[in-house]
Amino acid sequence: MTILSAGDDPADTIVPRLMAAGADLNLVEIIQAVEQKERQRTFNLQTDLHLLETKIKHHGDVQLILIDPISAYFGKGIDSHRDVDVRSVLAPISEMANRLNVCILTIAHFNKGGSPNNTKALHKFMGSIAFVAAPRIAFAVIEDAEDATRRLFLHAKNNLSEPPQGLAFKIDQLLLLSGIQTSRIAWEDSPVSITADEAIVARRGQKQAPSLEEAKQFLAGLVPPNGMNVKKIEEEAKEAGIALATLRRAKEELGYKSTKAGFEGWIWKR
């Protein structure tokens, strides 16, 4: 298993969660950056896919590639809200997966803005519909309207078989022997019959996360370790229905810094 994660730190988040889940860490590799001319930069799906393929072939029996969130690895010149742009990045990934017989699991976030009458799971994902249309299978994780501690893992789209039943889980806190506090998924034994669309309708009347917390979660999942252009962040925030004033408060609380980055202009960086 190979992991590309722009939102979580390997040492204090990803590895402890893998340990809590009972994973064999010898079978997991976390890619944090690409080394180029003695410098490190974020992995770019447009230009570095061949490097990922080389690594897969080197290891031999790679079963799963996890990319979280996929939009963080698009690189420059790609508009994540344009269908043609998104498909131009996803198509080579799909071709590689088919050729090497490896599963590609990508993470995308829900768009919390938009029309309140939009209750279709396929239309709730942030950015272009291609993020859901291009993959063969898509699932949505939705908070249970009747239990804020319970999450529903539900079918959103499937081109390979009949829609499966959903699952439910809670997040348990766990203290590792190393003293690190982490979390793990506790799945329920029985499936659930509610659909993703029905779960969204049920959530419409429920209290949503406070706007500041929502903005903090949004930023943490969007901005990669090497930073992101401020204008691009503001565009994504507007699309997600987050006010710029709230976005800036979230930036301050998360401790992100404003930095001038040459031709990129101003960026926010952790």
C-alpha positions in Angstrom: 0.0 0.0 0.0 1.3 3.5 -0.9 -0.2 6.6 0.7 0.0 10.2 -0.6 -1.6 12.4 2.1 -1.5 16.2 1.9 -3.6 16.8 5.1 -2.1 14.6 7.8 1.4 14.3 9.3 2.8 10.7 9.0 4.5 10.6 12.4 1.6 11.8 14.7 -1.4 10.9 12.6 -1.0 8.4 9.7 1.3 5.9 11.2 -0.4 5.8 14.6 -3.8 5.2 12.9 -2.2 2.4 10.8 -0.8 0.8 14.0 -4.3 1.1 15.7 -5.8 -0.7 12.7 -3.3 -3.5 13.0 -1.5 -2.7 9.8 1.8 -4.3 8.9 3.9 -1.1 8.5 6.5 -3.1 6.4 3.8 -3.2 3.7 3.0 0.5 3.7 4.9 3.3 2.1 4.1 7.0 2.6 5.2 9.4 -0.1 5.8 12.9 1.3 7.6 14.7 -1.5 9.6 14.4 -4.7 13.3 15.2 -4.6 14.5 17.4 -7.4 17.9 19.1 -7.6 18.5 18.7 -3.9 15.1 20.2 -3.1 11.8 18.7 -2.1 8.4 19.5 -3.8 4.9 18.1 -3.7 4.1 15.1 -5.8 2.4 16.2 -9.0 0.0 13.8 -10.8 0.6 15.5 -14.1 4.4 15.3 -14.2 5.3 12.6 -11.7 3.0 9.7 -12.5 5.9 7.8 -14.1 7.8 8.0 -10.9 4.9 6.4 -9.1 4.7 3.7 -11.7 8.4 3.0 -11.3 8.0 2.6 -7.6 5.1 0.3 -8.0 7.1 -1.9 -10.4 10.1 -1.8 -8.0 8.0 -3.1 -5.0 6.2 -5.7 -7.2 3.0 -6.5 -5.4 1.4 -3.2 -4.7 -2.4 -3.6 -4.1 -3.6 -0.1 -3.2 -2.6 3.5 -3.8 -4.4 6.0 -1.5 -4.4 9.7 -2.6 -5.9 12.1 0.0 -7.2 14.5 -1.2 -6.6 14.0 -4.9 -7.1 17.7 -5.8 -4.0 18.6 -3.7 -1.8 16.7 -6.2 -3.0 18.3 -9.5 -0.3 20.8 -9.8 -0.4 24.1 -11.7 -2.7 24.9 -14.6 -5.5 22.5 -13.6 -8.9 23.9 -12.7 -10.5 21.3 -10.3 -14.0 22.7 -11.3 -13.6 22.1 -15.0 -14.6 18.6 -16.2 -12.1 18.5 -19.1 -9.2 19.5 -16.8 -10.0 16.9 -14.1 -10.4 14.1 -16.6 -7.1 15.0 -18.2 -5.4 14.1 -14.9 -7.6 11.1 -14.0 -7.4 9.3 -17.3 -3.7 8.5 -17.2 -4.1 7.4 -13.5 -6.9 5.0 -14.6 -4.9 3.7 -17.5 -1.9 3.0 -15.2 -4.2 1.2 -12.6 -5.6 -1.0 -15.3 -2.2 -1.8 -16.8 -0.5 -2.6 -13.4 -3.6 -4.2 -11.8 -3.6 -1.9 -8.8 -6.5 -0.2 -7.0 -6.5 3.6 -6.8 -8.5 5.0 -3.9 -8.9 8.8 -4.0 -10.4 11.1 -1.4 -12.6 14.1 -2.2 -14.5 16.4 0.1 -18.2 17.4 0.1 -19.1 20.9 -1.1 -20.9 22.4 1.9 -22.2 25.3 -0.1 -24.5 25.2 -3.1 -28.2 25.0 -3.4 -30.0 23.7 -0.2 -32.3 21.8 -2.5 -29.4 19.8 -3.9 -29.8 16.4 -2.2 -28.1 14.1 -4.7 -24.8 12.6 -3.4 -23.2 12.7 -6.8 -23.6 16.5 -6.9 -22.3 17.1 -3.4 -18.6 16.5 -4.1 -16.4 19.5 -4.3 -15.2 20.5 -7.8 -16.0 18.9 -11.1 -18.5 16.1 -11.4 -15.6 14.2 -13.1 -14.2 13.4 -9.6 -17.2 11.0 -9.2 -18.1 10.3 -12.8 -14.6 9.1 -13.9 -14.1 6.4 -11.2 -16.0 3.1 -11.5 -17.1 3.2 -7.9 -17.7 6.0 -5.4 -18.8 6.0 -1.8 -19.9 8.9 0.6 -19.3 9.2 4.3 -22.2 11.0 5.9 -23.0 11.8 9.5 -26.0 10.0 10.9 -28.9 12.5 11.4 -29.9 10.7 14.5 -26.5 10.1 16.1 -23.7 12.7 15.8 -21.1 10.0 16.8 -22.1 7.6 14.1 -21.0 7.8 10.4 -22.6 6.1 7.4 -20.5 4.7 4.6 -22.9 4.6 1.6 -22.8 3.8 -2.1 -22.9 6.9 -4.3 -22.1 5.4 -7.7 -21.2 2.0 -9.0 -20.6 1.0 -12.7 -19.6 -2.5 -11.9 -22.4 -4.1 -10.0 -25.8 -3.6 -8.3 -25.6 -0.9 -5.5 -24.4 -2.6 -2.3 -25.9 -2.0 1.2 -24.3 0.6 3.3 -22.2 0.3 6.4 -22.0 2.2 9.7 -19.1 3.0 12.0 -17.9 5.0 14.9 -14.5 6.5 15.6 -12.9 5.0 18.8 -10.1 6.8 20.6 -7.0 4.7 21.4 -3.8 5.2 23.4 -0.9 3.3 21.9 1.9 1.8 24.0 4.1 4.6 22.7 1.8 7.1 24.5 0.4 8.6 21.3 -3.4 9.2 21.3 -4.9 8.2 18.0 -8.2 6.8 16.6 -9.5 3.8 14.7 -12.7 2.8 12.9 -15.2 0.5 14.8 -17.5 -1.0 12.1 -21.0 -2.2 13.1 -21.8 -5.8 12.3 -25.0 -5.2 10.4 -25.4 -3.3 7.1 -27.7 -0.3 6.8 -30.4 0.2 4.2 -30.5 4.0 3.9 -29.1 5.4 0.7 -26.7 8.3 0.4 -29.4 10.6 -1.0 -31.7 9.7 1.8 -29.0 10.4 4.4 -28.4 13.8 2.9 -32.1 14.6 3.0 -32.1 13.5 6.7 -29.2 15.7 7.5 -30.7 18.9 5.9 -32.6 19.8 9.0 -29.8 19.0 11.5 -27.4 21.4 13.1 -24.2 21.8 11.0 -20.7 22.2 12.3 -19.9 25.7 13.5 -18.7 27.8 10.5 -15.2 28.3 12.0 -14.7 24.6 12.6 -15.9 23.9 9.1 -13.4 26.3 7.7 -10.6 24.8 9.7 -11.4 21.3 8.4 -11.7 22.7 4.9 -8.2 24.3 5.1 -6.6 21.3 6.7 -7.8 19.1 3.9 -7.1 21.5 1.1 -3.7 23.1 1.7 -0.7 20.8 1.0 2.5 20.9 3.2 4.3 23.1 0.7 1.5 25.7 0.7 -1.1 26.9 -1.8 -1.9 30.1 -3.7 -4.1 32.4 -1.7 -6.4 33.2 -4.6 -6.9 29.5 -5.3 -7.7 28.9 -1.7 -10.3 31.7 -1.7 -11.9 30.4 -4.9 -12.2 26.9 -3.4 -13.6 28.4 -0.2 -16.2 30.4 -2.1 -17.3 27.3 -3.9 -17.6 25.5 -0.6 -19.8 28.3 0.8 -17.2 29.5 3.3 -17.0 33.3 4.0 -13.6 34.9 3.5 -13.7 36.4 7.0 -14.3 33.0 8.5 -11.6 31.5 6.2 -9.0 34.0 7.5 -10.0 33.3 11.2 -9.5 29.6 10.5 -6.0 30.4 9.0 -5.0 32.2 12.1 -6.2 29.5 14.5 -4.4 26.8 12.5 -1.2 28.8 12.5 -0.9 29.1 8.8 1.6 31.7 7.5 1.4 34.1 4.5 4.5 33.8 2.4 5.6 35.3 -0.9 6.6 32.5 -3.2 8.0 34.0 -6.4 5.8 33.7 -9.5 3.2 31.9 -7.4 2.5 35.1 -5.5 1.2 34.9 -2.0 0.7 31.4 -0.5 -0.6 30.1 2.8 1.6 27.5 4.4 1.7 25.5 7.6 
